[in-house]
């Protein structure tokens, strides 16, 4: 497998083509950003930690029957993934109130949500990834209805698997975002699952062990990610 040209470079990851048109190389960098790129830093070891964390989670999800784009680790910072036709939506599940939900609705942080909430956001950096609903998705053709229904089904399936896994590690899965794409007509989980794209709190102390450590200037960001990984069995 030959790594070829750079296809895309985002805030924390780069994507490269390979000699196989169905496969790509996903590179995790040390770059870290928040607040739509207003706060940016490089954090030592972060690319390695997120790459191995993501590989562990994607493997566990695949074992639970959830289709993912992950094919295998190539190096400390690179993974081989299927090439998906990405759907321009983020699927967000919230188990506990935090972040933008609290700001939008004026509710306190830390409320357990019953039922769990599901939200959609349009992937558009220039617009700040605005929140949308299923009618917008249908009206503007961002996803076919069958694909949207499958994305929602898989997002809740992920919640069931990961809530239990993190709970066993003494952690609360507060919320997370997922992205999906199509691979040979099938809806498949893409992008990544790491503490960059979810919130994880210690179950007893409610210490934040995710990207909020960076957003809120709490320090020891990568150390927090590693602590989460160790609790669930990730080998760094």
C-alpha positions as CSV (number, residue, x, y, z in Angstrom):
1,X,0.0,0.0,0.0
2,X,1.6,3.3,-1.2
3,X,0.7,6.6,0.4
4,X,0.3,9.3,-2.2
5,X,-1.1,12.8,-2.5
6,X,-2.6,15.0,0.3
7,X,-6.3,15.2,-0.3
8,X,-7.4,17.3,2.6
9,X,-5.9,18.9,5.7
10,X,-8.3,19.8,8.5
11,X,-7.9,21.3,12.0
12,X,-6.2,18.2,13.5
13,X,-6.1,15.5,10.7
14,X,-4.8,15.1,7.2
15,X,-6.1,12.6,4.5
16,X,-3.9,11.1,1.8
17,X,-4.8,9.0,-1.2
18,X,-3.2,5.6,-1.8
19,X,-2.5,3.3,-4.7
20,X,-5.9,1.7,-3.9
21,X,-8.8,4.0,-4.9
22,X,-11.0,2.5,-2.1
23,X,-8.5,3.2,0.7
24,X,-7.0,6.3,2.2
25,X,-4.4,7.2,4.9
26,X,-5.8,9.2,7.9
27,X,-3.0,11.1,9.7
28,X,-3.6,12.4,13.2
29,X,-1.5,15.5,13.9
30,X,-0.6,17.2,17.2
31,X,-2.6,20.3,16.2
32,X,-5.4,21.3,18.6
33,X,-8.0,24.1,18.0
34,X,-11.1,25.4,19.7
35,X,-13.6,28.2,19.2
36,X,-13.6,27.9,15.4
37,X,-9.9,28.1,15.2
38,X,-9.5,31.1,17.5
39,X,-7.4,29.1,19.9
40,X,-4.7,26.9,18.4
41,X,-1.8,24.9,19.9
42,X,0.4,21.9,19.2
43,X,0.3,19.3,22.0
44,X,3.0,16.8,22.2
45,X,1.9,13.1,21.7
46,X,-1.7,14.1,20.8
47,X,-1.7,12.7,17.3
48,X,-0.4,9.4,18.6
49,X,-2.9,9.3,21.5
50,X,-5.9,10.1,19.3
51,X,-4.9,7.6,16.6
52,X,-4.6,4.7,19.0
53,X,-7.7,5.8,20.9
54,X,-9.7,5.9,17.7
55,X,-8.4,2.6,16.5
56,X,-9.5,1.0,19.8
57,X,-13.0,2.5,19.7
58,X,-13.5,1.7,16.0
59,X,-12.5,-1.9,16.6
60,X,-14.9,-2.3,19.5
61,X,-17.7,-0.8,17.5
62,X,-17.0,-3.1,14.6
63,X,-17.1,-6.1,17.0
64,X,-20.6,-4.9,18.1
65,X,-21.8,-4.9,14.5
66,X,-21.4,-1.2,13.6
67,X,-19.9,-0.7,10.2
68,X,-16.8,1.7,10.3
69,X,-14.3,2.9,7.8
70,X,-11.3,1.8,10.0
71,X,-9.1,-0.8,8.4
72,X,-6.0,-0.8,10.6
73,X,-3.1,1.1,12.2
74,X,-0.2,2.0,9.9
75,X,2.0,3.8,12.4
76,X,1.8,5.7,15.7
77,X,0.0,8.6,13.9
78,X,-1.6,7.0,10.8
79,X,-4.5,4.7,10.1
80,X,-5.8,3.0,6.9
81,X,-9.4,3.8,6.2
82,X,-12.0,3.1,3.6
83,X,-12.7,6.0,1.2
84,X,-16.2,7.2,1.9
85,X,-18.5,9.6,0.1
86,X,-19.1,11.8,3.2
87,X,-22.5,13.0,4.2
88,X,-22.2,16.7,5.3
89,X,-23.8,16.3,8.7
90,X,-22.7,15.7,12.3
91,X,-24.9,13.5,14.5
92,X,-24.7,14.5,18.1
93,X,-26.0,12.5,21.1
94,X,-26.2,14.1,24.5
95,X,-26.6,12.0,27.6
96,X,-25.8,14.8,30.1
97,X,-26.3,18.6,29.6
98,X,-23.0,20.4,28.7
99,X,-21.4,22.8,26.2
100,X,-23.5,24.4,23.6
101,X,-26.7,22.8,24.9
102,X,-26.4,24.8,28.1
103,X,-25.5,28.0,26.3
104,X,-28.5,27.7,23.9
105,X,-31.1,26.7,26.4
106,X,-29.8,28.4,29.5
107,X,-29.8,25.1,31.5
108,X,-27.3,24.0,34.1
109,X,-24.4,21.7,33.2
110,X,-24.6,18.2,34.4
111,X,-28.3,17.4,34.1
112,X,-28.9,13.7,33.1
113,X,-31.1,13.8,30.0
114,X,-34.1,11.5,29.8
115,X,-34.7,10.8,27.0
116,X,-31.2,11.1,25.5
117,X,-31.2,13.9,22.9
118,X,-30.2,13.6,19.2
119,X,-29.1,16.7,17.2
120,X,-27.9,17.4,13.7
121,X,-25.4,20.0,12.6
122,X,-24.4,20.9,9.1
123,X,-20.7,20.5,8.3
124,X,-19.8,24.0,7.2
125,X,-16.9,25.8,8.7
126,X,-17.7,29.1,7.2
127,X,-21.2,29.0,8.9
128,X,-19.9,27.7,12.2
129,X,-21.5,24.2,11.7
130,X,-25.1,25.4,12.4
131,X,-27.7,23.2,14.0
132,X,-30.3,21.9,11.5
133,X,-33.2,19.6,11.7
134,X,-34.4,16.6,9.6
135,X,-36.7,18.8,7.5
136,X,-33.7,20.9,6.5
137,X,-31.8,17.8,5.5
138,X,-34.7,16.6,3.3
139,X,-35.4,20.0,1.8
140,X,-31.8,20.7,0.8
141,X,-30.9,17.1,-0.1
142,X,-28.0,16.7,2.3
143,X,-28.9,13.1,2.8
144,X,-31.5,10.6,1.6
145,X,-34.2,9.8,4.2
146,X,-33.2,6.2,4.4
147,X,-29.6,7.2,5.0
148,X,-30.5,9.7,7.6
149,X,-32.6,7.1,9.4
150,X,-29.7,4.7,9.3
151,X,-27.3,7.4,10.7
152,X,-29.6,8.0,13.6
153,X,-30.0,4.2,14.3
154,X,-26.2,3.8,14.2
155,X,-25.6,6.8,16.4
156,X,-27.8,5.4,19.2
157,X,-26.2,2.0,18.7
158,X,-22.8,3.6,19.3
159,X,-24.2,5.2,22.5
160,X,-25.3,1.8,23.9
161,X,-21.9,0.3,23.3
162,X,-19.8,3.1,24.5
163,X,-21.8,4.3,27.5
164,X,-21.4,0.8,29.0
165,X,-17.7,0.6,28.1
166,X,-16.9,4.0,29.6
167,X,-19.1,3.3,32.7
168,X,-17.0,0.2,33.4
169,X,-13.9,2.5,33.4
170,X,-15.5,4.9,35.9
171,X,-16.4,7.5,33.3
172,X,-19.5,9.3,32.1
173,X,-20.0,9.6,28.3
174,X,-21.6,13.1,28.4
175,X,-22.0,13.7,24.7
176,X,-20.3,13.0,21.3
177,X,-20.4,13.7,17.6
178,X,-20.3,11.2,14.7
179,X,-19.8,11.6,11.0
180,X,-21.0,9.1,8.4
181,X,-20.4,8.5,4.7
182,X,-21.4,6.0,2.0
183,X,-19.2,3.1,1.0
184,X,-20.6,1.1,-1.9
185,X,-24.1,2.3,-1.0
186,X,-23.9,1.4,2.7
187,X,-23.9,4.0,5.5
188,X,-20.6,3.7,7.4
189,X,-19.2,5.4,10.4
190,X,-16.3,7.7,9.3
191,X,-14.0,10.4,10.7
192,X,-12.9,9.6,14.3
193,X,-14.0,8.9,17.9
194,X,-11.6,10.4,20.3
195,X,-11.7,12.9,23.3
196,X,-11.5,15.6,20.7
197,X,-15.1,15.0,19.7
198,X,-16.8,13.9,22.9
199,X,-17.1,14.8,26.5
200,X,-16.0,12.3,29.2
201,X,-16.1,13.0,32.9
202,X,-14.9,11.0,35.9
203,X,-18.0,9.3,37.4
204,X,-17.1,10.2,41.0
205,X,-15.4,13.6,40.8
206,X,-16.9,14.8,37.5
207,X,-13.4,15.9,36.4
208,X,-13.3,16.7,32.7
209,X,-11.0,14.4,30.7
210,X,-11.7,15.6,27.2
211,X,-11.1,18.6,24.9
212,X,-12.8,20.9,27.4
213,X,-9.5,20.7,29.3
214,X,-8.1,22.7,26.3
215,X,-11.1,24.9,25.8
216,X,-11.2,25.9,29.4
217,X,-7.5,26.1,30.0
218,X,-7.4,23.3,32.6
219,X,-4.1,22.0,31.4
220,X,-2.8,18.4,31.1
221,X,-5.0,17.9,28.0
222,X,-3.2,14.9,26.5
223,X,-2.7,13.4,30.0
224,X,-6.5,13.5,30.4
225,X,-6.9,11.7,27.1
226,X,-4.4,9.1,28.2
227,X,-6.1,8.6,31.5
228,X,-9.4,7.8,29.7
229,X,-7.6,5.4,27.4
230,X,-5.9,3.5,30.2
231,X,-9.2,3.1,32.0
232,X,-10.9,1.3,29.0
233,X,-7.8,-0.7,27.9
234,X,-6.1,1.4,25.2
235,X,-2.4,0.5,24.8
236,X,-0.4,3.7,24.0
